[in-house]
Amino acid sequence: MKKPSKRENRGHGARNGLRKEYRFDYAKAQTNRFAFRMRQQSVVVLLAPDVAKVFRDAASVNAALRAILKAVPAQSSRK
């Protein structure tokens, strides 16, 4: 007869193979409180490290891009 492994003898008897501290009760879950910050029209861009040193936040990046937009003549949309 096969001897049970030590893991089986530890008494973890958790359902789905998870310990009690890792079980999550979805009935108590709440909606993401930060979700309102996300806008539907948001665009995420990854900056190169050297550029990120200069532009520390979204406001500084937006200000620089708006200055460039003012300097460049308007072009027709290319859709």
Secondary structure in CASP SS format (residue, H / E / C, confidence):
PFRMAT SS
TARGET T0000
AUTHOR 0000-0000-0000
METHOD secondary structure of the structure
MODEL  1
M C 1.00
K C 1.00
K C 1.00
P C 1.00
S C 1.00
K H 1.00
R H 1.00
E H 1.00
N H 1.00
R C 1.00
G C 1.00
H C 1.00
G C 1.00
A C 1.00
R H 1.00
N H 1.00
G H 1.00
L C 1.00
R C 1.00
K H 1.00
E H 1.00
Y H 1.00
R C 1.00
F C 1.00
D C 1.00
Y H 1.00
A H 1.00
K H 1.00
A C 1.00
Q C 1.00
T C 1.00
N C 1.00
R C 1.00
F C 1.00
A H 1.00
F H 1.00
R H 1.00
M C 1.00
R C 1.00
Q C 1.00
Q C 1.00
S C 1.00
V C 1.00
V C 1.00
V C 1.00
L C 1.00
L C 1.00
A C 1.00
P H 1.00
D H 1.00
V H 1.00
A H 1.00
K H 1.00
V H 1.00
F C 1.00
R C 1.00
D C 1.00
A H 1.00
A H 1.00
S H 1.00
V H 1.00
N H 1.00
A H 1.00
A H 1.00
L H 1.00
R H 1.00
A H 1.00
I H 1.00
L H 1.00
K H 1.00
A H 1.00
V C 1.00
P C 1.00
A C 1.00
Q C 1.00
S C 1.00
S C 1.00
R C 1.00
K C 1.00
END
